[in-house]
Amino acid sequence: MTVPQSRRFEKKGRNDILMKIRLGKVEVTFFHSINQETLETILDKVLFYDHPTQ
């Protein structure tokens, strides 16, 4: 797995947040709805990145 490059996004207001997930030191914020499969893929990658030895 490669480490993603940092990327700036346009500023969003708190009212635009659809879902916010915090896993230890990692926080993932969604501003648009995504399907369940995509959500699970993203969370799997975040969890793997946070704990690569497992």
mmCIF entry with sequence, helices, sheets and N, C-alpha, C, O atoms, coordinates in Angstrom:
data_MODEL
# 
_entry.id   MODEL 
# 
_entity.id                         1 
_entity.type                       polymer 
_entity.pdbx_number_of_molecules   1 
# 
_entity_poly.entity_id                      1 
_entity_poly.type                           'polypeptide(L)' 
_entity_poly.nstd_linkage                   no 
_entity_poly.nstd_monomer                   no 
_entity_poly.pdbx_seq_one_letter_code       MTVPQSRRFEKKGRNDILMKIRLGKVEVTFFHSINQETLETILDKVLFYDHPTQ 
_entity_poly.pdbx_seq_one_letter_code_can   MTVPQSRRFEKKGRNDILMKIRLGKVEVTFFHSINQETLETILDKVLFYDHPTQ 
_entity_poly.pdbx_strand_id                 A 
# 
loop_
_entity_poly_seq.entity_id 
_entity_poly_seq.num 
_entity_poly_seq.mon_id 
_entity_poly_seq.hetero 
1 1  MET n 
1 2  THR n 
1 3  VAL n 
1 4  PRO n 
1 5  GLN n 
1 6  SER n 
1 7  ARG n 
1 8  ARG n 
1 9  PHE n 
1 10 GLU n 
1 11 LYS n 
1 12 LYS n 
1 13 GLY n 
1 14 ARG n 
1 15 ASN n 
1 16 ASP n 
1 17 ILE n 
1 18 LEU n 
1 19 MET n 
1 20 LYS n 
1 21 ILE n 
1 22 ARG n 
1 23 LEU n 
1 24 GLY n 
1 25 LYS n 
1 26 VAL n 
1 27 GLU n 
1 28 VAL n 
1 29 THR n 
1 30 PHE n 
1 31 PHE n 
1 32 HIS n 
1 33 SER n 
1 34 ILE n 
1 35 ASN n 
1 36 GLN n 
1 37 GLU n 
1 38 THR n 
1 39 LEU n 
1 40 GLU n 
1 41 THR n 
1 42 ILE n 
1 43 LEU n 
1 44 ASP n 
1 45 LYS n 
1 46 VAL n 
1 47 LEU n 
1 48 PHE n 
1 49 TYR n 
1 50 ASP n 
1 51 HIS n 
1 52 PRO n 
1 53 THR n 
1 54 GLN n 
# 
_struct_asym.id          A 
_struct_asym.entity_id   1 
# 
loop_
_struct_conf.conf_type_id 
_struct_conf.id 
_struct_conf.pdbx_PDB_helix_id 
_struct_conf.beg_label_comp_id 
_struct_conf.beg_label_asym_id 
_struct_conf.beg_label_seq_id 
_struct_conf.pdbx_beg_PDB_ins_code 
_struct_conf.end_label_comp_id 
_struct_conf.end_label_asym_id 
_struct_conf.end_label_seq_id 
_struct_conf.pdbx_end_PDB_ins_code 
_struct_conf.beg_auth_comp_id 
_struct_conf.beg_auth_asym_id 
_struct_conf.beg_auth_seq_id 
_struct_conf.end_auth_comp_id 
_struct_conf.end_auth_asym_id 
_struct_conf.end_auth_seq_id 
_struct_conf.pdbx_PDB_helix_class 
_struct_conf.details 
_struct_conf.pdbx_PDB_helix_length 
HELX_P HELX_P1 AA1 ARG A 14 ? ASP A 16 ? ARG A 14 ASP A 16 5 ? 3  
HELX_P HELX_P2 AA2 GLN A 36 ? ASP A 50 ? GLN A 36 ASP A 50 1 ? 15 
# 
_struct_conf_type.id          HELX_P 
_struct_conf_type.criteria    ? 
_struct_conf_type.reference   ? 
# 
_struct_sheet.id               AA1 
_struct_sheet.type             ? 
_struct_sheet.number_strands   2 
_struct_sheet.details          ? 
# 
_struct_sheet_order.sheet_id     AA1 
_struct_sheet_order.range_id_1   1 
_struct_sheet_order.range_id_2   2 
_struct_sheet_order.offset       ? 
_struct_sheet_order.sense        anti-parallel 
# 
loop_
_struct_sheet_range.sheet_id 
_struct_sheet_range.id 
_struct_sheet_range.beg_label_comp_id 
_struct_sheet_range.beg_label_asym_id 
_struct_sheet_range.beg_label_seq_id 
_struct_sheet_range.pdbx_beg_PDB_ins_code 
_struct_sheet_range.end_label_comp_id 
_struct_sheet_range.end_label_asym_id 
_struct_sheet_range.end_label_seq_id 
_struct_sheet_range.pdbx_end_PDB_ins_code 
_struct_sheet_range.beg_auth_comp_id 
_struct_sheet_range.beg_auth_asym_id 
_struct_sheet_range.beg_auth_seq_id 
_struct_sheet_range.end_auth_comp_id 
_struct_sheet_range.end_auth_asym_id 
_struct_sheet_range.end_auth_seq_id 
AA1 1 MET A 19 ? LEU A 23 ? MET A 19 LEU A 23 
AA1 2 VAL A 26 ? PHE A 30 ? VAL A 26 PHE A 30 
# 
loop_
_atom_site.group_PDB 
_atom_site.id 
_atom_site.type_symbol 
_atom_site.label_atom_id 
_atom_site.label_alt_id 
_atom_site.label_comp_id 
_atom_site.label_asym_id 
_atom_site.label_entity_id 
_atom_site.label_seq_id 
_atom_site.pdbx_PDB_ins_code 
_atom_site.Cartn_x 
_atom_site.Cartn_y 
_atom_site.Cartn_z 
_atom_site.occupancy 
_atom_site.B_iso_or_equiv 
_atom_site.pdbx_formal_charge 
_atom_site.auth_seq_id 
_atom_site.auth_comp_id 
_atom_site.auth_asym_id 
_atom_site.auth_atom_id 
_atom_site.pdbx_PDB_model_num 
ATOM 1   N N  . MET A 1 1  ? 0.848   -1.181 0.000  1.00 0.00 ? 1  MET A N  1 
ATOM 2   C CA . MET A 1 1  ? 0.000   0.000  0.000  1.00 0.00 ? 1  MET A CA 1 
ATOM 3   C C  . MET A 1 1  ? 0.889   1.237  0.000  1.00 0.00 ? 1  MET A C  1 
ATOM 4   O O  . MET A 1 1  ? 1.842   1.315  0.774  1.00 0.00 ? 1  MET A O  1 
ATOM 5   N N  . THR A 1 2  ? 0.588   2.190  -0.849 1.00 0.00 ? 2  THR A N  1 
ATOM 6   C CA . THR A 1 2  ? 1.376   3.412  -0.908 1.00 0.00 ? 2  THR A CA 1 
ATOM 7   C C  . THR A 1 2  ? 0.709   4.487  -0.051 1.00 0.00 ? 2  THR A C  1 
ATOM 8   O O  . THR A 1 2  ? -0.511  4.504  0.115  1.00 0.00 ? 2  THR A O  1 
ATOM 9   N N  . VAL A 1 3  ? 1.523   5.367  0.480  1.00 0.00 ? 3  VAL A N  1 
ATOM 10  C CA . VAL A 1 3  ? 1.019   6.466  1.299  1.00 0.00 ? 3  VAL A CA 1 
ATOM 11  C C  . VAL A 1 3  ? 0.480   7.536  0.358  1.00 0.00 ? 3  VAL A C  1 
ATOM 12  O O  . VAL A 1 3  ? 1.201   7.997  -0.527 1.00 0.00 ? 3  VAL A O  1 
ATOM 13  N N  . PRO A 1 4  ? -0.781  7.936  0.535  1.00 0.00 ? 4  PRO A N  1 
ATOM 14  C CA . PRO A 1 4  ? -1.353  8.951  -0.360 1.00 0.00 ? 4  PRO A CA 1 
ATOM 15  C C  . PRO A 1 4  ? -0.702  10.312 -0.150 1.00 0.00 ? 4  PRO A C  1 
ATOM 16  O O  . PRO A 1 4  ? -0.280  10.654 0.954  1.00 0.00 ? 4  PRO A O  1 
ATOM 17  N N  . GLN A 1 5  ? -0.632  11.077 -1.230 1.00 0.00 ? 5  GLN A N  1 
ATOM 18  C CA . GLN A 1 5  ? -0.100  12.429 -1.154 1.00 0.00 ? 5  GLN A CA 1 
ATOM 19  C C  . GLN A 1 5  ? -1.132  13.332 -0.487 1.00 0.00 ? 5  GLN A C  1 
ATOM 20  O O  . GLN A 1 5  ? -2.335  13.109 -0.624 1.00 0.00 ? 5  GLN A O  1 
ATOM 21  N N  . SER A 1 6  ? -0.673  14.337 0.225  1.00 0.00 ? 6  SER A N  1 
ATOM 22  C CA . SER A 1 6  ? -1.586  15.309 0.815  1.00 0.00 ? 6  SER A CA 1 
ATOM 23  C C  . SER A 1 6  ? -2.250  16.102 -0.306 1.00 0.00 ? 6  SER A C  1 
ATOM 24  O O  . SER A 1 6  ? -1.657  16.353 -1.355 1.00 0.00 ? 6  SER A O  1 
ATOM 25  N N  . ARG A 1 7  ? -3.489  16.483 -0.054 1.00 0.00 ? 7  ARG A N  1 
ATOM 26  C CA . ARG A 1 7  ? -4.237  17.207 -1.080 1.00 0.00 ? 7  ARG A CA 1 
ATOM 27  C C  . ARG A 1 7  ? -5.178  18.180 -0.399 1.00 0.00 ? 7  ARG A C  1 
ATOM 28  O O  . ARG A 1 7  ? -5.857  17.825 0.565  1.00 0.00 ? 7  ARG A O  1 
ATOM 29  N N  . ARG A 1 8  ? -5.219  19.395 -0.891 1.00 0.00 ? 8  ARG A N  1 
ATOM 30  C CA . ARG A 1 8  ? -6.125  20.396 -0.320 1.00 0.00 ? 8  ARG A CA 1 
ATOM 31  C C  . ARG A 1 8  ? -7.475  20.317 -1.021 1.00 0.00 ? 8  ARG A C  1 
ATOM 32  O O  . ARG A 1 8  ? -7.554  20.129 -2.235 1.00 0.00 ? 8  ARG A O  1 
ATOM 33  N N  . PHE A 1 9  ? -8.535  20.466 -0.229 1.00 0.00 ? 9  PHE A N  1 
ATOM 34  C CA . PHE A 1 9  ? -9.888  20.449 -0.757 1.00 0.00 ? 9  PHE A CA 1 
ATOM 35  C C  . PHE A 1 9  ? -10.530 21.793 -0.472 1.00 0.00 ? 9  PHE A C  1 
ATOM 36  O O  . PHE A 1 9  ? -10.108 22.513 0.434  1.00 0.00 ? 9  PHE A O  1 
ATOM 37  N N  . GLU A 1 10 ? -11.548 22.130 -1.244 1.00 0.00 ? 10 GLU A N  1 
ATOM 38  C CA . GLU A 1 10 ? -12.243 23.383 -0.978 1.00 0.00 ? 10 GLU A CA 1 
ATOM 39  C C  . GLU A 1 10 ? -12.895 23.321 0.404  1.00 0.00 ? 10 GLU A C  1 
ATOM 40  O O  . GLU A 1 10 ? -13.305 22.258 0.871  1.00 0.00 ? 10 GLU A O  1 
ATOM 41  N N  . LYS A 1 11 ? -12.977 24.474 1.034  1.00 0.00 ? 11 LYS A N  1 
ATOM 42  C CA . LYS A 1 11 ? -13.516 24.545 2.398  1.00 0.00 ? 11 LYS A CA 1 
ATOM 43  C C  . LYS A 1 11 ? -15.008 24.233 2.387  1.00 0.00 ? 11 LYS A C  1 
ATOM 44  O O  . LYS A 1 11 ? -15.756 24.746 1.555  1.00 0.00 ? 11 LYS A O  1 
ATOM 45  N N  . LYS A 1 12 ? -15.428 23.386 3.320  1.00 0.00 ? 12 LYS A N  1 
ATOM 46  C CA . LYS A 1 12 ? -16.841 23.035 3.467  1.00 0.00 ? 12 LYS A CA 1 
ATOM 47  C C  . LYS A 1 12 ? -17.310 23.473 4.846  1.00 0.00 ? 12 LYS A C  1 
ATOM 48  O O  . LYS A 1 12 ? -16.527 23.487 5.796  1.00 0.00 ? 12 LYS A O  1 
ATOM 49  N N  . GLY A 1 13 ? -18.561 23.823 4.954  1.00 0.00 ? 13 GLY A N  1 
ATOM 50  C CA . GLY A 1 13 ? -19.132 24.208 6.239  1.00 0.00 ? 13 GLY A CA 1 
ATOM 51  C C  . GLY A 1 13 ? -19.558 22.987 7.033  1.00 0.00 ? 13 GLY A C  1 
ATOM 52  O O  . GLY A 1 13 ? -19.711 21.895 6.487  1.00 0.00 ? 13 GLY A O  1 
ATOM 53  N N  . ARG A 1 14 ? -19.745 23.186 8.315  1.00 0.00 ? 14 ARG A N  1 
ATOM 54  C CA . ARG A 1 14 ? -20.181 22.069 9.179  1.00 0.00 ? 14 ARG A CA 1 
ATOM 55  C C  . ARG A 1 14 ? -21.529 21.510 8.737  1.00 0.00 ? 14 ARG A C  1 
ATOM 56  O O  . ARG A 1 14 ? -21.790 20.318 8.902  1.00 0.00 ? 14 ARG A O  1 
ATOM 57  N N  . ASN A 1 15 ? -22.383 22.357 8.177  1.00 0.00 ? 15 ASN A N  1 
ATOM 58  C CA . ASN A 1 15 ? -23.705 21.908 7.739  1.00 0.00 ? 15 ASN A CA 1 
ATOM 59  C C  . ASN A 1 15 ? -23.616 20.989 6.525  1.00 0.00 ? 15 ASN A C  1 
ATOM 60  O O  . ASN A 1 15 ? -24.569 20.266 6.233  1.00 0.00 ? 15 ASN A O  1 
ATOM 61  N N  . ASP A 1 16 ? -22.495 21.004 5.815  1.00 0.00 ? 16 ASP A N  1 
ATOM 62  C CA . ASP A 1 16 ? -22.316 20.168 4.628  1.00 0.00 ? 16 ASP A CA 1 
ATOM 63  C C  . ASP A 1 16 ? -21.858 18.752 4.973  1.00 0.00 ? 16 ASP A C  1 
ATOM 64  O O  . ASP A 1 16 ? -21.870 17.881 4.103  1.00 0.00 ? 16 ASP A O  1 
ATOM 65  N N  . ILE A 1 17 ? -21.457 18.500 6.213  1.00 0.00 ? 17 ILE A N  1 
ATOM 66  C CA . ILE A 1 17 ? -20.936 17.188 6.616  1.00 0.00 ? 17 ILE A CA 1 
ATOM 67  C C  . ILE A 1 17 ? -22.071 16.170 6.653  1.00 0.00 ? 17 ILE A C  1 
ATOM 68  O O  . ILE A 1 17 ? -23.089 16.382 7.311  1.00 0.00 ? 17 ILE A O  1 
ATOM 69  N N  . LEU A 1 18 ? -21.885 15.074 5.945  1.00 0.00 ? 18 LEU A N  1 
ATOM 70  C CA . LEU A 1 18 ? -22.859 13.992 5.950  1.00 0.00 ? 18 LEU A CA 1 
ATOM 71  C C  . LEU A 1 18 ? -22.525 12.965 7.025  1.00 0.00 ? 18 LEU A C  1 
ATOM 72  O O  . LEU A 1 18 ? -23.415 12.473 7.719  1.00 0.00 ? 18 LEU A O  1 
ATOM 73  N N  . MET A 1 19 ? -21.226 12.640 7.161  1.00 0.00 ? 19 MET A N  1 
ATOM 74  C CA . MET A 1 19 ? -20.804 11.647 8.153  1.00 0.00 ? 19 MET A CA 1 
ATOM 75  C C  . MET A 1 19 ? -19.348 11.910 8.528  1.00 0.00 ? 19 MET A C  1 
ATOM 76  O O  . MET A 1 19 ? -18.529 12.230 7.667  1.00 0.00 ? 19 MET A O  1 
ATOM 77  N N  . LYS A 1 20 ? -19.034 11.776 9.800  1.00 0.00 ? 20 LYS A N  1 
ATOM 78  C CA . LYS A 1 20 ? -17.664 11.923 10.290 1.00 0.00 ? 20 LYS A CA 1 
ATOM 79  C C  . LYS A 1 20 ? -17.336 10.704 11.144 1.00 0.00 ? 20 LYS A C  1 
ATOM 80  O O  . LYS A 1 20 ? -18.085 10.351 12.055 1.00 0.00 ? 20 LYS A O  1 
ATOM 81  N N  . ILE A 1 21 ? -16.207 10.066 10.837 1.00 0.00 ? 21 ILE A N  1 
ATOM 82  C CA . ILE A 1 21 ? -15.784 8.868  11.559 1.00 0.00 ? 21 ILE A CA 1 
ATOM 83  C C  . ILE A 1 21 ? -14.381 9.112  12.089 1.00 0.00 ? 21 ILE A C  1 
ATOM 84  O O  . ILE A 1 21 ? -13.506 9.553  11.344 1.00 0.00 ? 21 ILE A O  1 
ATOM 85  N N  . ARG A 1 22 ? -14.156 8.833  13.362 1.00 0.00 ? 22 ARG A N  1 
ATOM 86  C CA . ARG A 1 22 ? -12.825 8.948  13.952 1.00 0.00 ? 22 ARG A CA 1 
ATOM 87  C C  . ARG A 1 22 ? -12.388 7.577  14.432 1.00 0.00 ? 22 ARG A C  1 
ATOM 88  O O  . ARG A 1 22 ? -13.068 6.940  15.236 1.00 0.00 ? 22 ARG A O  1 
ATOM 89  N N  . LEU A 1 23 ? -11.238 7.129  13.926 1.00 0.00 ? 23 LEU A N  1 
ATOM 90  C CA . LEU A 1 23 ? -10.667 5.842  14.301 1.00 0.00 ? 23 LEU A CA 1 
ATOM 91  C C  . LEU A 1 23 ? -9.293  6.106  14.899 1.00 0.00 ? 23 LEU A C  1 
ATOM 92  O O  . LEU A 1 23 ? -8.304  6.189  14.171 1.00 0.00 ? 23 LEU A O  1 
ATOM 93  N N  . GLY A 1 24 ? -9.227  6.238  16.204 1.00 0.00 ? 24 GLY A N  1 
ATOM 94  C CA . GLY A 1 24 ? -7.959  6.577  16.848 1.00 0.00 ? 24 GLY A CA 1 
ATOM 95  C C  . GLY A 1 24 ? -7.537  7.977  16.453 1.00 0.00 ? 24 GLY A C  1 
ATOM 96  O O  . GLY A 1 24 ? -8.242  8.943  16.746 1.00 0.00 ? 24 GLY A O  1 
ATOM 97  N N  . LYS A 1 25 ? -6.393  8.100  15.791 1.00 0.00 ? 25 LYS A N  1 
ATOM 98  C CA . LYS A 1 25 ? -5.878  9.405  15.371 1.00 0.00 ? 25 LYS A CA 1 
ATOM 99  C C  . LYS A 1 25 ? -6.356  9.795  13.979 1.00 0.00 ? 25 LYS A C  1 
ATOM 100 O O  . LYS A 1 25 ? -6.094  10.910 13.528 1.00 0.00 ? 25 LYS A O  1 
ATOM 101 N N  . VAL A 1 26 ? -7.046  8.900  13.297 1.00 0.00 ? 26 VAL A N  1 
ATOM 102 C CA . VAL A 1 26 ? -7.475  9.141  11.920 1.00 0.00 ? 26 VAL A CA 1 
ATOM 103 C C  . VAL A 1 26 ? -8.938  9.565  11.905 1.00 0.00 ? 26 VAL A C  1 
ATOM 104 O O  . VAL A 1 26 ? -9.787  8.923  12.523 1.00 0.00 ? 26 VAL A O  1 
ATOM 105 N N  . GLU A 1 27 ? -9.224  10.658 11.190 1.00 0.00 ? 27 GLU A N  1 
ATOM 106 C CA . GLU A 1 27 ? -10.595 11.120 11.058 1.00 0.00 ? 27 GLU A CA 1 
ATOM 107 C C  . GLU A 1 27 ? -10.963 11.166 9.582  1.00 0.00 ? 27 GLU A C  1 
ATOM 108 O O  . GLU A 1 27 ? -10.215 11.703 8.765  1.00 0.00 ? 27 GLU A O  1 
ATOM 109 N N  . VAL A 1 28 ? -12.118 10.602 9.246  1.00 0.00 ? 28 VAL A N  1 
ATOM 110 C CA . VAL A 1 28 ? -12.604 10.582 7.871  1.00 0.00 ? 28 VAL A CA 1 
ATOM 111 C C  . VAL A 1 28 ? -13.939 11.315 7.856  1.00 0.00 ? 28 VAL A C  1 
ATOM 112 O O  . VAL A 1 28 ? -14.834 10.990 8.635  1.00 0.00 ? 28 VAL A O  1 
ATOM 113 N N  . THR A 1 29 ? -14.077 12.304 6.972  1.00 0.00 ? 29 THR A N  1 
ATOM 114 C CA . THR A 1 29 ? -15.298 13.081 6.867  1.00 0.00 ? 29 THR A CA 1 
ATOM 115 C C  . THR A 1 29 ? -15.860 12.935 5.459  1.00 0.00 ? 29 THR A C  1 
ATOM 116 O O  . THR A 1 29 ? -15.136 13.086 4.475  1.00 0.00 ? 29 THR A O  1 
ATOM 117 N N  . PHE A 1 30 ? -17.147 12.644 5.368  1.00 0.00 ? 30 PHE A N  1 
ATOM 118 C CA . PHE A 1 30 ? -17.818 12.516 4.076  1.00 0.00 ? 30 PHE A CA 1 
ATOM 119 C C  . PHE A 1 30 ? -18.789 13.680 3.895  1.00 0.00 ? 30 PHE A C  1 
ATOM 120 O O  . PHE A 1 30 ? -19.575 13.996 4.787  1.00 0.00 ? 30 PHE A O  1 
ATOM 121 N N  . PHE A 1 31 ? -18.719 14.312 2.716  1.00 0.00 ? 31 PHE A N  1 
ATOM 122 C CA . PHE A 1 31 ? -19.610 15.424 2.404  1.00 0.00 ? 31 PHE A CA 1 
ATOM 123 C C  . PHE A 1 31 ? -20.676 15.031 1.389  1.00 0.00 ? 31 PHE A C  1 
ATOM 124 O O  . PHE A 1 31 ? -21.636 15.772 1.177  1.00 0.00 ? 31 PHE A O  1 
ATOM 125 N N  . HIS A 1 32 ? -20.514 13.874 0.764  1.00 0.00 ? 32 HIS A N  1 
ATOM 126 C CA . HIS A 1 32 ? -21.489 13.355 -0.201 1.00 0.00 ? 32 HIS A CA 1 
ATOM 127 C C  . HIS A 1 32 ? -21.764 11.907 0.143  1.00 0.00 ? 32 HIS A C  1 
ATOM 128 O O  . HIS A 1 32 ? -20.892 11.214 0.668  1.00 0.00 ? 32 HIS A O  1 
ATOM 129 N N  . SER A 1 33 ? -22.962 11.448 -0.147 1.00 0.00 ? 33 SER A N  1 
ATOM 130 C CA . SER A 1 33 ? -23.281 10.057 0.147  1.00 0.00 ? 33 SER A CA 1 
ATOM 131 C C  . SER A 1 33 ? -22.526 9.136  -0.812 1.00 0.00 ? 33 SER A C  1 
ATOM 132 O O  . SER A 1 33 ? -22.323 9.467  -1.980 1.00 0.00 ? 33 SER A O  1 
ATOM 133 N N  . ILE A 1 34 ? -22.120 7.992  -0.304 1.00 0.00 ? 34 ILE A N  1 
ATOM 134 C CA . ILE A 1 34 ? -21.444 6.986  -1.111 1.00 0.00 ? 34 ILE A CA 1 
ATOM 135 C C  . ILE A 1 34 ? -22.096 5.644  -0.826 1.00 0.00 ? 34 ILE A C  1 
ATOM 136 O O  . ILE A 1 34 ? -22.738 5.459  0.208  1.00 0.00 ? 34 ILE A O  1 
ATOM 137 N N  . ASN A 1 35 ? -21.925 4.707  -1.755 1.00 0.00 ? 35 ASN A N  1 
ATOM 138 C CA . ASN A 1 35 ? -22.569 3.413  -1.541 1.00 0.00 ? 35 ASN A CA 1 
ATOM 139 C C  . ASN A 1 35 ? -21.823 2.617  -0.470 1.00 0.00 ? 35 ASN A C  1 
ATOM 140 O O  . ASN A 1 35 ? -20.678 2.923  -0.136 1.00 0.00 ? 35 ASN A O  1 
ATOM 141 N N  . GLN A 1 36 ? -22.483 1.605  0.053  1.00 0.00 ? 36 GLN A N  1 
ATOM 142 C CA . GLN A 1 36 ? -21.955 0.813  1.170  1.00 0.00 ? 36 GLN A CA 1 
ATOM 143 C C  . GLN A 1 36 ? -20.623 0.155  0.822  1.00 0.00 ? 36 GLN A C  1 
ATOM 144 O O  . GLN A 1 36 ? -19.713 0.127  1.650  1.00 0.00 ? 36 GLN A O  1 
ATOM 145 N N  . GLU A 1 37 ? -20.501 -0.373 -0.388 1.00 0.00 ? 37 GLU A N  1 
ATOM 146 C CA . GLU A 1 37 ? -19.268 -1.058 -0.792 1.00 0.00 ? 37 GLU A CA 1 
ATOM 147 C C  . GLU A 1 37 ? -18.080 -0.098 -0.798 1.00 0.00 ? 37 GLU A C  1 
ATOM 148 O O  . GLU A 1 37 ? -16.990 -0.448 -0.347 1.00 0.00 ? 37 GLU A O  1 
ATOM 149 N N  . THR A 1 38 ? -18.297 1.115  -1.312 1.00 0.00 ? 38 THR A N  1 
ATOM 150 C CA . THR A 1 38 ? -17.227 2.115  -1.333 1.00 0.00 ? 38 THR A CA 1 
ATOM 151 C C  . THR A 1 38 ? -16.838 2.526  0.081  1.00 0.00 ? 38 THR A C  1 
ATOM 152 O O  . THR A 1 38 ? -15.656 2.678  0.390  1.00 0.00 ? 38 THR A O  1 
ATOM 153 N N  . LEU A 1 39 ? -17.840 2.706  0.936  1.00 0.00 ? 39 LEU A N  1 
ATOM 154 C CA . LEU A 1 39 ? -17.579 3.055  2.340  1.00 0.00 ? 39 LEU A CA 1 
ATOM 155 C C  . LEU A 1 39 ? -16.740 1.978  3.019  1.00 0.00 ? 39 LEU A C  1 
ATOM 156 O O  . LEU A 1 39 ? -15.775 2.293  3.715  1.00 0.00 ? 39 LEU A O  1 
ATOM 157 N N  . GLU A 1 40 ? -17.097 0.717  2.824  1.00 0.00 ? 40 GLU A N  1 
ATOM 158 C CA . GLU A 1 40 ? -16.347 -0.376 3.439  1.00 0.00 ? 40 GLU A CA 1 
ATOM 159 C C  . GLU A 1 40 ? -14.920 -0.443 2.907  1.00 0.00 ? 40 GLU A C  1 
ATOM 160 O O  . GLU A 1 40 ? -13.992 -0.722 3.667  1.00 0.00 ? 40 GLU A O  1 
ATOM 161 N N  . THR A 1 41 ? -14.731 -0.193 1.618  1.00 0.00 ? 41 THR A N  1 
ATOM 162 C CA . THR A 1 41 ? -13.388 -0.199 1.032  1.00 0.00 ? 41 THR A CA 1 
ATOM 163 C C  . THR A 1 41 ? -12.531 0.894  1.648  1.00 0.00 ? 41 THR A C  1 
ATOM 164 O O  . THR A 1 41 ? -11.375 0.662  2.003  1.00 0.00 ? 41 THR A O  1 
ATOM 165 N N  . ILE A 1 42 ? -13.102 2.092  1.773  1.00 0.00 ? 42 ILE A N  1 
ATOM 166 C CA . ILE A 1 42 ? -12.357 3.212  2.367  1.00 0.00 ? 42 ILE A CA 1 
ATOM 167 C C  . ILE A 1 42 ? -11.990 2.893  3.816  1.00 0.00 ? 42 ILE A C  1 
ATOM 168 O O  . ILE A 1 42 ? -10.847 3.095  4.226  1.00 0.00 ? 42 ILE A O  1 
ATOM 169 N N  . LEU A 1 43 ? -12.949 2.402  4.584  1.00 0.00 ? 43 LEU A N  1 
ATOM 170 C CA . LEU A 1 43 ? -12.679 2.102  5.992  1.00 0.00 ? 43 LEU A CA 1 
ATOM 171 C C  . LEU A 1 43 ? -11.659 0.978  6.143  1.00 0.00 ? 43 LEU A C  1 
ATOM 172 O O  . LEU A 1 43 ? -10.821 1.027  7.043  1.00 0.00 ? 43 LEU A O  1 
ATOM 173 N N  . ASP A 1 44 ? -11.717 -0.037 5.275  1.00 0.00 ? 44 ASP A N  1 
ATOM 174 C CA . ASP A 1 44 ? -10.713 -1.108 5.304  1.00 0.00 ? 44 ASP A CA 1 
ATOM 175 C C  . ASP A 1 44 ? -9.315  -0.541 5.084  1.00 0.00 ? 44 ASP A C  1 
ATOM 176 O O  . ASP A 1 44 ? -8.370  -0.921 5.776  1.00 0.00 ? 44 ASP A O  1 
ATOM 177 N N  . LYS A 1 45 ? -9.181  0.373  4.117  1.00 0.00 ? 45 LYS A N  1 
ATOM 178 C CA . LYS A 1 45 ? -7.870  0.962  3.825  1.00 0.00 ? 45 LYS A CA 1 
ATOM 179 C C  . LYS A 1 45 ? -7.394  1.852  4.966  1.00 0.00 ? 45 LYS A C  1 
ATOM 180 O O  . LYS A 1 45 ? -6.208  1.859  5.298  1.00 0.00 ? 45 LYS A O  1 
ATOM 181 N N  . VAL A 1 46 ? -8.315  2.604  5.567  1.00 0.00 ? 46 VAL A N  1 
ATOM 182 C CA . VAL A 1 46 ? -7.951  3.461  6.699  1.00 0.00 ? 46 VAL A CA 1 
ATOM 183 C C  . VAL A 1 46 ? -7.489  2.605  7.867  1.00 0.00 ? 46 VAL A C  1 
ATOM 184 O O  . VAL A 1 46 ? -6.472  2.902  8.493  1.00 0.00 ? 46 VAL A O  1 
ATOM 185 N N  . LEU A 1 47 ? -8.235  1.541  8.164  1.00 0.00 ? 47 LEU A N  1 
ATOM 186 C CA . LEU A 1 47 ? -7.855  0.663  9.274  1.00 0.00 ? 47 LEU A CA 1 
ATOM 187 C C  . LEU A 1 47 ? -6.521  -0.020 9.002  1.00 0.00 ? 47 LEU A C  1 
ATOM 188 O O  . LEU A 1 47 ? -5.707  -0.155 9.916  1.00 0.00 ? 47 LEU A O  1 
ATOM 189 N N  . PHE A 1 48 ? -6.276  -0.452 7.771  1.00 0.00 ? 48 PHE A N  1 
ATOM 190 C CA . PHE A 1 48 ? -5.010  -1.079 7.418  1.00 0.00 ? 48 PHE A CA 1 
ATOM 191 C C  . PHE A 1 48 ? -3.865  -0.078 7.554  1.00 0.00 ? 48 PHE A C  1 
ATOM 192 O O  . PHE A 1 48 ? -2.796  -0.422 8.059  1.00 0.00 ? 48 PHE A O  1 
ATOM 193 N N  . TYR A 1 49 ? -4.080  1.151  7.108  1.00 0.00 ? 49 TYR A N  1 
ATOM 194 C CA . TYR A 1 49 ? -3.054  2.190  7.191  1.00 0.00 ? 49 TYR A CA 1 
ATOM 195 C C  . TYR A 1 49 ? -2.736  2.518  8.645  1.00 0.00 ? 49 TYR A C  1 
ATOM 196 O O  . TYR A 1 49 ? -1.582  2.776  8.988  1.00 0.00 ? 49 TYR A O  1 
ATOM 197 N N  . ASP A 1 50 ? -3.761  2.508  9.503  1.00 0.00 ? 50 ASP A N  1 
ATOM 198 C CA . ASP A 1 50 ? -3.581  2.820  10.916 1.00 0.00 ? 50 ASP A CA 1 
ATOM 199 C C  . ASP A 1 50 ? -2.907  1.669  11.667 1.00 0.00 ? 50 ASP A C  1 
ATOM 200 O O  . ASP A 1 50 ? -2.210  1.910  12.652 1.00 0.00 ? 50 ASP A O  1 
ATOM 201 N N  . HIS A 1 51 ? -3.103  0.410  11.215 1.00 0.00 ? 51 HIS A N  1 
ATOM 202 C CA . HIS A 1 51 ? -2.548  -0.783 11.868 1.00 0.00 ? 51 HIS A CA 1 
ATOM 203 C C  . HIS A 1 51 ? -1.986  -1.741 10.818 1.00 0.00 ? 51 HIS A C  1 
ATOM 204 O O  . HIS A 1 51 ? -2.564  -2.806 10.604 1.00 0.00 ? 51 HIS A O  1 
ATOM 205 N N  . PRO A 1 52 ? -0.880  -1.397 10.156 1.00 0.00 ? 52 PRO A N  1 
ATOM 206 C CA . PRO A 1 52 ? -0.371  -2.224 9.054  1.00 0.00 ? 52 PRO A CA 1 
ATOM 207 C C  . PRO A 1 52 ? 0.160   -3.593 9.476  1.00 0.00 ? 52 PRO A C  1 
ATOM 208 O O  . PRO A 1 52 ? 0.358   -4.451 8.616  1.00 0.00 ? 52 PRO A O  1 
ATOM 209 N N  . THR A 1 53 ? 0.395   -3.828 10.761 1.00 0.00 ? 53 THR A N  1 
ATOM 210 C CA . THR A 1 53 ? 0.962   -5.111 11.196 1.00 0.00 ? 53 THR A CA 1 
ATOM 211 C C  . THR A 1 53 ? -0.093  -6.191 11.337 1.00 0.00 ? 53 THR A C  1 
ATOM 212 O O  . THR A 1 53 ? 0.245   -7.366 11.481 1.00 0.00 ? 53 THR A O  1 
ATOM 213 N N  . GLN A 1 54 ? -1.357  -5.819 11.300 1.00 0.00 ? 54 GLN A N  1 
ATOM 214 C CA . GLN A 1 54 ? -2.422  -6.817 11.488 1.00 0.00 ? 54 GLN A CA 1 
ATOM 215 C C  . GLN A 1 54 ? -2.766  -7.468 10.175 1.00 0.00 ? 54 GLN A C  1 
ATOM 216 O O  . GLN A 1 54 ? -3.638  -8.335 10.126 1.00 0.00 ? 54 GLN A O  1 
# 
